[in-house]
Amino acid sequence: MTDRQKVTGLLATIAKGLILHSRQQGAKMLGDRTKYIGMSDVGAAFDCMRKAVMGKLNDTFAIDPEVISELYHDGEIEKIMQILRRELILQRGHWQEFGLSGVFQSLDFNQAEQLEIKHVENGVPIHVHVDFCLVWDNAVRIIESKSTGHLPDTLYGSYEQQLYGQIGLLHDKWNTPSFNMKDSNGENLFEEDVTFPELVKQRFGRTLSENPVNIAIEGWVLALSLNDAAAFGPYYPNADMTRLVLNVAQEIWTTADAVRRGLVDVDQLDHCRGFNALCDYCPFWQDCPRYSGAVEDPEFEADIVNLDQLKAQRNDLDAEINEAEQRAYDHFERSNLLGKHIVAGEHRMKVSMCAGRSSFIGNKFDELLIKECGISETKIAELRARCTAPGKSYKRVTISKIPQKSLPKAA
Ligand code: SF4
């Protein structure tokens, strides 16, 4: 086995393990997700009802781990890497929760981990899973943790809906036996569901009011990237938003039922418009009408204009940076400061000379081969052809304005 094959083998093993781990954790902590509506379903429906409904039709939509072995056997390395990247992004959020839990523990906070709130809305079972619920004598904070590659400036509507559902049901179900917690094996901590004040009393020995109006309930979204953080909130229980969330939950449930009975075609459901991050990680993209290959697609206009503007900004920025760097080079050179630092406030800057890149001069080499080794031009051409491989194809995005047809001249 070559080193290259060993590298691929290791990455394929990790990809397979990630899929297995995700399945096991999901089954343990969330159970059969086709049997209830969760707040992540409601959040998904905000952007794509098709995805939310598809997720309710079966619970085994995750990739079969054996697919990785088959891909490895067939040498489909790029496909394995696509799965690996997707799983890493999806699972980073769970790893983040584990780390944050340690943070709250070291702060000695009373945290109700893996809190579950149950509600039935017109026969529709709704289960709310809360990432973190921090409890004080007269205040409760719910924190939804999100792992993102890039921190958003404002909170996505789907995250807000999730959070409104959590704080709204915490408030509305407060003094009803609707609460439980799970241990790390997914087992309920309480034999029977309890009220929230009972849960807090048994867990932390604190007495909370039986009326949630006496408690300051807040919801927050904590977004973490690999090297940055942002907090969005506070959000407060809001009866209108709770109603909206419950209505969406009901709609997902009844639509999934109608699809199961063949009354509704899942592909006719509302789905994402334009480029949407939800589609990047969606397990239902393969037969999604979003990728029907339509050439005329006005929904993309806003995204195309935005990308075009971002590229133009990058070009302007590149030009500005080049100009500023050139000014710095000139200053250092004229002041005889090359290789030395200029210190300014908390920063320092240096301009130094770097060795130029060496380049291979093909024509010169050919001349020397002929002159010093006596190899013919034909032989050199043949050897060169044998050592030439086409470059790897790459993707390129091109955006341009469609030329307007010239108007017929007035007679
Ligand atoms: S690929 Fe996008 S549009 Fe299609 S179901 Fe998934 S999230 Fe919805």
Residues whose N, C-alpha, C, O or C-beta is under 5 A from the ligand:
A	BS01	SF4	C48 R50 K51 H271 C272 L278 C279 C282 F284 W285 C288 R290
